[in-house]
Amino acid sequence: MLGPMRPAAWVLVLGLTATALGLAQTAPPGDVREEAVTYLSDGLRVKARVFWPAGEGPRPAVLFNHGGVSGLSEGTLDRCRELAQAGYVVFASSYRGEDGSEGVVEVAKGEVNDVLAGLEWLRKHPRVDPGRIGAVGTSHGALVSLLAASRTDRIKALVFAYGVADIYAWYAYLRRTGQLGNDALTRRTYGDGPQSRPESFRIRHGLGAVAKLPPSMPVLILQGAKDTVVPLEQAQALAKALEARQQPYRLLVYPNSAHGFLINRKTLRKQGEGSAAYRESLQAWDALLGFLRENL
């Protein structure tokens, strides 16, 4: 349906009908078991939710890395359950400083260590196939996933959904559009910009990590064309960097979708099941499942 993954540019702007793509169907409620776990990351006790599919292992697994800095949302948990219903063990971390985890929120810094520690938790579990673990990241979690994948060869496939790839361009965009916050977390992380906090920006620069990715690891980029939080240019910049090093990737752009379209399905559904944005959310999920089936 989506065609083979290629190490060259393959950019698709979606404007297809549901019939052409085949909408993702919500799996019937299965015997998905949810477990609350606590694991160690840099000596901190970090909380996570693990979703176990029915049946025996070992199973492929997915690190589902959420967006924002406020813990696991209802929409994120819904998508984790769907992935488990599709047969994947799903590990969703409440990064440091969230949902009762120790530590403080660091924004794409210590959170990367939390994800890598979660990866090792999965690899050691007897119900998980350690050679078939992927990462799905949305927004903040997309950047966290990209940075984590640049530090290990054990993440076998990466989904990067509406994430920041060029931290310098994004900071300038937020300032230009009047969206730059002045809260304590923003000030602590970014200061007055790259000149005042060069190291803070360097370690969060996704494009700078591309050269360190495992060269055969495929990447699926999902982006809404109407995203005003993380604009389309961010996805295009990542695609260009991946193409330059012949990294296998796909870029799928959804013309009617804004930020958070994978997670905010319940909100989008209120617009009507026939609305373009709702249908694109389902199409993107269908593409995500197809990508994971192909590569894990």
N, C-alpha and C positions, 0 to 999 in steps of 0.2 A: 504493500500500500504506500509506504513512504519511499521505497526504493533503497538500494544499497548504500551503506555508509561509505563515503569516499574521503580520501585524504586531500581533496581539493575543495574549492569553494562550492557550496551547495546551499543557496539561500532560497527559501520558499516563502512568499507572502501569501498567506492563506485567505482565500475567499471562496472556499469550496462549500458545497451543500453537505448536509448531514449524510445523504445517500452516498455521495462520492467518497467521503472519508470513513463513514461507519462510526456512529457515535459510541463512545464508551458506555457500556451498560453497567449500572451499579450491580455488583454481585449480590445475590441473596444473602441474608445474614447467615454466616457460617459459624463454625465452632471456633471463632477467633478468641483466643484467650489473651487478656491484657494483664501485664505484670508491672508493678512499680518496683524499680530497683534503685540502689544507690551504689555508685562506683567511685573510684579514686582518680583524680586528675590533678597533677601537681600537688598532691597531698590534700586536696580539697575533696569533700564529700559532695558529689554531684548527683542529682536525681535524674532519672530517665524513665520513660515508659517503653516497654517492650511488648510487641504484638506478635503472638504466635499463631501461625495458620494451623488448620486441622491437618492431621496425618503425621507420619513419621518423618524424621530428617534423614540425612542432613539437607537443609534447604538453602537456596540463595537468600541473601539478606540485603537490606537497604538501610543505610544511615539517612534518616529523614531529618534534615537540618532546617529548622523553622526560621521564619523572618521575624523582624522586630527584636525588641529587647525586654519583652514582658512575659516570656514563658510560652508554654504550649497552648495555643488557642483551640477553640472548639473545631474550627475548620481544619486546622492541622491534624488534630486527632482523628477527624473523619477521614481524611485522606490516608492516614496511617492504617486505619481499619480496612479501607478499600485495598490497599497494597497487600495487607495480610490475607484478605479474602482471595486475592489473586495468587497466593502461594508463597509470599515472601515473609521472612522474619523481618520485622521493622523495629529499629532502635531509634527512639526520638529523645534526644537529650534536652533537659532543661538546663541550659548552660549555667556556668557560675553566676551567682547573684540572682537567679530566677527560680520561682516556684519552690523556694526553700533550700536551694543549693547553696553551699558555702561560697564565699568569695564575693566579688563585686563584678558587675557588668563591665566588660572591657572593649566591646565592639570589634569583632574580627581579629582578636589578639589571643587572649587566653581561651576564648571559645574554640579556636582551632585545636588547641591541645585537648579540650574536652571531647571533641569529635574523634581525634586520633586515639584517645583512651577508650572511647566507645567502640571504635573499630577493633581494638585488641580484645575487648570484652566479648564481642561477637566471635572473633576468630577462635577463641578458646572454648566456645560453647559447643557441646557435642551435637546439637541439633542444627548447627550452621555449617555450611560448606565454606571453608575459609578461602577458597579460590574463586568464589562467586559473590563478592560483596561490592555493591555500588553505593553511590551517594546521590541523594536528591536534595537540592537546596533552593529555598525561595528567598528572594530579597537579601537581607543580611545573611541568611543561611546559605545563599548561593555563593557569596564571596567566601564565607567560612569553608564551604565545600571545596572551592577552587584552591584555596590556600592549603587546605589539608591534603588534597590530592597531589600537590607539588612537593609534599614531604614524605611520600610513601609510594611504593609500587603495588600496594595491596588493595587499592580502590580500583576496580576493574571497569567502571563506567560512571560517568558524571552527568547529571541533569542540572543545568544552570538556569534557573527561572527568574527573570527580571531582577538580576543582581547587578551590583556595581563592579565593573571591571577596571575602570580608569578612575581612581580616587581623586586625582588632581582635576580632571575635567568635571567630575561630579560635584566636587566642592565649589568650583567656579560656577557651575550651573545653578546650584542651590543659592549661592550668593546673588547671582544675576536675576533670578526669578523670585527673590524675596522669601525663599523657603528655608534659609539657614537658621537653625535654632540658636538660642542663646542660653539654653538650659545648662545645668552643671555637667551633665554627661558630654554634651557636645563640646563645651569649653575644655573639659579635661582631655578629650580625645584629640581635638583638632586645633585648639588654641586659636590663634589669629590667622591660621592658614599654613601652607607648606613652608614658608620661609621661617616661621616661628617654631614649627614642629616637624622638621624634615624627616626625622626617624619615624615619627608616628605615621606619617603618610607613606613612607617607603615600605613599611612592613604590611600595610593594608592595600598595596597597589596590586590588584589582580593581574594586570598585564605583565608586571614584573615577575610573576610566578609562572607564566606560561612556559618559559624555556625549561623549567624544572619538572614539568609534567611527564609522566611515563609516555613515551612517544606513540605507543599503540593504543592508549586509553581513549575510547570514543567519548565525545562530548555532545550533548543535546542542549541547545540554547532555545529557551522559550521566552518570547517577548511580546508585550502588547504595544501596538503602535500608538495608543492613546495614553500611555503611561506618562504622567507628568511628575512622578516622584523619581523614577529611574528611567530616563528617556531612551528611546530606541537607539540612539548613538552609542550607548554603552554596550548593547548586544552586538552591534555592528563592529565596534572596536575589538571586542573579544574574538569575533569571527575572523576578522582580518589578521589578528595575531596568530590564531590557530592555523589559518591557511598558510601563513608565511613559513611556519615550521612543518607544514604538511601533516598536521594533526587531524585525525579523522573527526569530523564534526558535522552537525546539521544546525541550521538556524531556521526556526519557524517563527514567523511574525504574524500576529493576529490583529487584523486592522481595526476591530471594534473593541478591543480589550484594554483596560487600564491596569494599574498596579494591583497585584494580589489576586488575579483572576483564577488561579488554580485553587486557592484556598477559600475564596469568598463565594463559593457556589450557592449557598443558601440565599445570600443577598441578591445575587444575580438572578436566581430563580424567581424572585419576587417581581422582576421585570417581565416575566412570562417565559414559559419554556420555549417559545418560538423566537425569543429575542436573540439578536445576533451575538451579544456578549455572552449569554448563557450557553448558546450552542458552541461558541468558541472555547469556553471553559471545558466542555465535554470533549471537544475535538483535541484540545491540548492534552487532556488526561489520557485519551486514547493513544495519542502519539507517545506519551511518556511510557505507558504500559508496553507498547510495541517495541520501543527502544530497549527497555529492560529485558524483554523476552529475547531480543536479538543478541544481547551482549552479556547476560549473566547466566 
